[in-house]
Amino acid sequence: MTLGTLAACNANGGAAAANQPAAPGSKYIGLQTYTLGGELYNDTANVIKKLAEGGYTGFELAGYNPQARGFRSFGQDAATISAADFKKMCDDAGIKIISSHLTPNNLERGAKYDASTKDTILEYWKTVIEDHKTFGVEAIVQPSLPSISNKEDALNVCEVFNAVGELLGQNGIKFGYHNHSNEFNKVIPGGEAATPYYQRGFRRPGDDTPEPETIEKIFIENTDPSKVFFELDCYWTVMGQQDPLVWLKQYPNRIQYLHVKDFVVIGASGAMNWENIFTQHYANGNKYWFVEIEGTNSGHQVEYALESAKYLLGHDFV
Ligand code: MG
């Protein structure tokens, strides 16, 4: 990350003044449940209730396991929570399940997404549909980048994503893709490796190799808008030396969800200009976004999520 990127992200802003806090439940506040780590599975129903009391109204799930047909906690002997049981706990607490993160786990490690693996990938997605209908999700989002060395690889991924979007769409579920920082690596046609965002050089005069493009741009511009949307992880976008606002303005119809992620508690670092990001997201006609806090073994994840909700309830740009 450069100071320049953070400055761009912070243009016209900085820490916004807090307003009179809104009452919990009076406005949408979403949480990516990856945030909670193992704490979610320690008295799950009460953890969900506590989050609702703290202001959360929507979830994006992480960790659904199609082999277990539900959620397995991390311990070997831990019980599985079925999709129906988890949905009931959310309903009882007043939390709507909006989305779910999943990545196919039935490919060889490092296998590329292309015509030879497409059917295997689609087989995986078929196994998650029924339980996600039970959850009542609007969307399923893939959060992991397939192996990509060049522009052709990225275009092949787009074809597979279109097929996944078509399959899920036939079942009433939208398909999205979530970035980390590696999507801002650049590729060229026929290249042998993606150029990491932190190693970008200047193009020299007379350099006749094709202009490198970010993987994220190739994905957005080569997937079918009726089949694939994007969830922008604002923090990882900054870590990829990009300004989330630029992407939100450039692709207002394609980026439909956000990950609201800061260094730890949302708003505490002052480094992310949440006022500008939220304002643009809503101006683009979108309503959903999800708090995400990494560091899932801290032992304080529920506490950090509740602190983050306080910040979001206390700012009327949310
Ligand atoms: Mg994220």
Residues whose N, C-alpha, C, O or C-beta is under 5 A from the ligand:
A	BS01	MG	N179 D233 H259 E292
